[in-house]
């Protein structure tokens, strides 16, 4: 079988296709899946670019979607022919986070081999059923970006109809969060440096848009838009470079889901403002298998379909990463084979 691997210490020029031995029949409790698609996330880029160290010849990509080919003894949840999608933390089935999911040691494409390959044999719990009628590329957007948005707004945030949500940028998580929020009857304010992307966000239902290059104090602008109240929820993807303004933008008693570090790994936090707002600032990394199943059940009910900016072929994975690196995408970048 073919697999895309990264050679240590990493870099987009260090990505190569290797031929690996075909996996055999799955042992008890496991399934063999023909993988047909993956989608790109910032975490995948950090691994591929060498900014997160990993083993030499690590098979890349956390997201994987495909078709079950065979099931091992004792597996009853899946059957050959089922369409499935991978889990970001295959060891986190349900319940609260625990120490083993405090890092990426058990995450495909980082601490273990990922899904940039043609076939995988994994524990049955490493996958869930895919949404009904979705393409493999669409399903691959669930594992990381979609589930992160769902957890930030629903599983942790308890989003309700009539709430107001602030989203930063128009990447995969933010666009998935826009779709979830609108489907649940919330109002959405979204930021971008591109007026074209903001127009596309409005077409998806965004109620208010802010060009953060034209409105440098966009946190104050959000307060103005909400008549001084602030928003109920912020899906904070930027990290230290944006967190202060997100705290300004949230209402007293509101909720900030810190899900990204696009602007860096550390920085100052206006703790006095956070205390005065009595806001909940909660860090999170994706979610459990149970959360993914609940998200997929909601997707089947609402009819939401992910926004895919561009789909590449298997041997074009480095080109897909370069598009991601440029920041020119709206929604998800996928690779399908």
Buried (B, 14 or more C-beta within 10 A) or exposed (E): BBBBBBBEEBEBEBBEEEEBEEBEEBEEBBBBBBBBBBBBBBBBBBBBBBEBEBEEBBBBBBBBBBBBBBBBEEBEBBEEEBBBBBBBBBBBEEEEEEEEBEEBEBBBBBBBBBBBBBBBBBBBBBBBBBBEEBBBBBBBBBBBBBBBBBBBBBBBBEBEEEBBBBBBBBBBBBBBBBBBBBBBEBBBBBBBEBEEBBEBBBEBBBBBBBBBEEBEEBBEBBBEBBEEBBBBBBBBBBBBEBBBBBBBBBBEEBBBBBBBBBBEEEBEEBEEBBEEBEBBBBEBBBBBBBBBBBBBEBBBEEEBBBBBBBBBEBEBBBBBBEBBEEEEBBBBBBBBB
